[in-house]
């Protein structure tokens, strides 16, 4: 028997187990695949502003929106709305093959103590941070104060 045979068998077995381990999480489809659409910010009338958008996850694994950063404010938080009350949260779930809708009268992004009031027609740049996926930079177009796409 060749002395290299046990080594080759051990390497082959290790490679097979490694590949089996990789495929157990579903491979690429076992990762979140996030995209953002329908983003906007109503023109602020005070030192507070809100942002709205939809995050679509076409991947096979869930993720979480954990924070938002941007130049408009040093204090950007995410809020849920329940029973017409707004509450700060640490994250929002984004289900596998699902969506997270941040919309008026619902869950949203809150900008506190904004540095300036952006005007209709301008864009506000933000970065969305997730538990698993890489950050996504989004340009929110500033719309009229009363803009609501559900009523368009």
Beta strands, then each sheet from edge to edge (+ up, - down):
strand 1: 34-42
strand 2: 49-57
strand 3: 63-70
strand 4: 75-82
strand 5: 85-89
strand 6: 92-94
strand 7: 98-102
strand 8: 108-112
strand 9: 123-130
strand 10: 136-143
sheet 1: 5+ 4- 8+ 2- 1+ 10+ 9- 3+ 6-
sheet 2: 5+ 4- 8+ 2- 7+
end
